[in-house]
């Protein structure tokens, strides 16, 4: 009986401290796990990767994918495609899946000043977005199942260079590897 009361007391104390914690610091999220990289992706048609896998939920756990290949067909979040306007980002919508697709948000914020991504589903679009040099984008990965439920990951990206003739986009990207954690800067 004493152990049951102790358990209830400790659970109450923990829950209260979590609710009363500092406004900007969620004690349940733990340390932010950021992955920073500079990558080049290309439009399909050559042997180079044409998409980003922000979720990295399946083997091989790699950032760069080729959705035109069978093994990568459903394992990507943001691809580049040639359009009438030049080159555009295309979010993966997971056709035939019960899970939410990836999303893109164009922002005018300074890339280095972005602290976190919005969590609201409506904050991200699911359509082609033109790629512009120095353009800053927020990416939300596709939703994917884990042992603890459903997850998605968030990233910020800045386009460093676009070569429309070669069909390449070079970008800096910061990805939070934690499940459902919108923080995009170190605490």
C-alpha positions as CSV (number, residue, x, y, z in Angstrom):
1,X,0.0,0.0,0.0
2,X,2.8,2.4,0.9
3,X,4.5,1.7,-2.5
4,X,1.2,2.5,-4.3
5,X,0.9,5.8,-2.5
6,X,4.6,6.6,-3.2
7,X,4.1,5.8,-6.9
8,X,1.0,8.1,-7.1
9,X,2.9,10.9,-5.2
10,X,6.0,10.7,-7.5
11,X,3.8,10.6,-10.6
12,X,1.9,13.7,-9.4
13,X,5.2,15.5,-8.6
14,X,6.6,14.7,-12.0
15,X,3.5,15.7,-13.8
16,X,3.3,19.0,-11.9
17,X,6.9,19.8,-12.5
18,X,6.5,19.2,-16.2
19,X,3.5,21.5,-16.4
20,X,5.1,24.2,-14.3
21,X,8.5,24.0,-16.1
22,X,10.0,27.0,-17.9
23,X,7.9,28.1,-20.9
24,X,10.6,27.7,-23.5
25,X,12.0,24.4,-22.1
26,X,9.9,21.2,-22.4
27,X,11.5,18.8,-19.9
28,X,9.8,15.8,-21.7
29,X,11.6,16.4,-25.0
30,X,15.2,16.0,-23.8
31,X,18.2,17.3,-25.7
32,X,17.7,18.4,-29.2
33,X,19.5,16.2,-31.8
34,X,20.3,18.3,-34.8
35,X,21.9,17.0,-38.0
36,X,23.5,19.7,-40.1
37,X,24.6,19.1,-43.7
38,X,25.2,20.7,-47.1
39,X,23.9,18.6,-50.0
40,X,23.3,18.7,-53.7
41,X,20.2,17.1,-55.2
42,X,19.3,16.8,-58.9
43,X,16.2,16.4,-61.1
44,X,15.6,12.8,-62.1
45,X,17.4,11.5,-65.2
46,X,21.0,10.9,-64.0
47,X,22.6,8.8,-61.3
48,X,22.5,11.4,-58.6
49,X,20.0,11.6,-55.7
50,X,16.9,13.6,-56.5
51,X,15.2,13.7,-53.0
52,X,15.7,14.2,-49.3
53,X,14.7,11.7,-46.7
54,X,14.2,13.9,-43.6
55,X,12.5,11.1,-41.6
56,X,15.3,8.5,-42.3
57,X,12.9,5.8,-41.0
58,X,14.1,2.8,-42.9
59,X,17.4,1.3,-44.0
60,X,19.7,2.6,-45.3
61,X,19.3,5.6,-42.9
62,X,20.5,8.1,-45.5
63,X,19.5,11.7,-46.2
64,X,19.7,11.4,-50.0
65,X,17.3,9.2,-52.0
66,X,16.3,8.4,-55.6
67,X,12.5,7.9,-55.6
68,X,12.6,6.8,-59.2
69,X,14.2,3.5,-57.9
70,X,12.1,0.8,-56.4
71,X,14.0,0.6,-53.1
72,X,13.5,4.4,-52.5
73,X,10.0,4.8,-54.1
74,X,8.2,5.5,-50.8
75,X,11.2,6.6,-48.7
76,X,11.6,10.3,-49.4
77,X,10.1,13.6,-48.2
78,X,11.2,16.4,-50.5
79,X,12.2,16.0,-54.2
80,X,13.4,18.4,-56.9
81,X,11.6,18.4,-60.2
82,X,12.0,20.4,-63.4
83,X,8.9,22.6,-64.0
84,X,8.0,25.4,-66.4
85,X,9.2,27.9,-63.8
86,X,12.6,26.2,-63.5
87,X,13.3,23.8,-60.6
88,X,10.8,23.2,-57.8
89,X,10.6,21.3,-54.5
90,X,7.9,18.6,-54.4
91,X,6.7,17.1,-51.1
92,X,5.9,13.4,-51.0
93,X,2.1,13.0,-50.3
94,X,2.2,9.2,-49.5
95,X,-0.5,8.1,-52.0
96,X,-2.6,5.2,-50.7
97,X,-1.2,5.6,-47.2
98,X,-3.2,6.5,-44.0
99,X,-0.3,8.7,-42.9
100,X,0.2,12.4,-43.5
101,X,2.5,13.4,-46.3
102,X,5.5,15.7,-46.2
103,X,5.1,19.5,-46.3
104,X,6.9,22.7,-47.3
105,X,6.7,26.2,-45.9
106,X,8.4,29.1,-47.6
107,X,9.6,31.6,-45.0
108,X,11.2,35.1,-45.1
109,X,12.9,34.5,-41.8
110,X,16.7,34.6,-41.5
111,X,17.9,31.0,-41.9
112,X,20.3,31.2,-38.9
113,X,17.6,32.8,-36.7
114,X,15.0,30.1,-37.1
115,X,14.6,28.4,-33.6
116,X,11.7,26.1,-34.3
117,X,9.3,25.0,-37.0
118,X,5.5,25.4,-36.7
119,X,3.7,22.2,-35.7
120,X,0.3,23.0,-37.3
121,X,-0.5,20.8,-40.3
122,X,-2.0,23.8,-42.1
123,X,1.3,25.7,-41.8
124,X,2.8,23.5,-44.6
125,X,1.8,23.1,-48.2
126,X,1.7,19.9,-50.3
127,X,2.2,21.5,-53.7
128,X,5.3,22.2,-55.9
129,X,7.3,25.2,-54.6
130,X,9.7,27.1,-56.8
131,X,13.4,26.9,-55.7
132,X,15.1,30.2,-55.5
133,X,18.7,31.0,-54.6
134,X,19.0,32.2,-50.9
135,X,15.4,31.0,-50.4
136,X,14.6,29.7,-46.9
137,X,12.2,26.8,-46.4
138,X,10.8,24.7,-43.5
139,X,10.3,21.1,-44.2
140,X,8.0,18.6,-42.4
141,X,8.7,15.0,-43.1
142,X,6.1,12.4,-44.0
143,X,4.4,10.8,-41.0
144,X,5.7,7.3,-40.1
145,X,4.9,4.7,-37.5
146,X,7.3,3.9,-34.6
147,X,6.9,1.7,-31.5
148,X,5.6,4.7,-29.6
149,X,3.1,5.9,-32.1
150,X,3.3,8.2,-35.2
151,X,6.3,10.5,-35.8
152,X,7.4,13.3,-38.2
153,X,10.6,15.3,-38.3
154,X,11.2,19.0,-39.0
155,X,14.0,20.7,-40.9
156,X,15.1,24.2,-42.1
157,X,16.9,24.6,-45.4
158,X,18.5,27.4,-47.4
159,X,19.2,27.2,-51.1
160,X,22.9,28.0,-51.7
161,X,22.9,27.5,-55.5
162,X,20.7,26.5,-58.4
163,X,21.9,25.3,-61.8
164,X,18.8,25.1,-63.9
165,X,20.7,23.8,-67.0
166,X,22.3,20.9,-65.0
167,X,19.1,20.5,-62.9
168,X,20.9,20.8,-59.5
169,X,20.1,22.4,-56.2
170,X,22.7,22.9,-53.4
171,X,21.4,23.5,-50.0
172,X,22.3,23.8,-46.4
173,X,20.0,21.8,-44.1
174,X,19.4,21.4,-40.4
175,X,17.2,18.4,-39.3
176,X,15.9,17.6,-35.9
177,X,16.3,13.8,-35.5
178,X,13.9,13.7,-32.5
179,X,10.3,12.4,-33.2
180,X,7.8,15.3,-33.3
181,X,10.3,17.8,-32.0
182,X,10.0,21.1,-33.8
183,X,13.2,22.7,-32.3
184,X,15.7,23.6,-35.0
185,X,18.4,25.2,-32.9
186,X,20.5,24.1,-30.0
187,X,19.0,25.0,-26.6
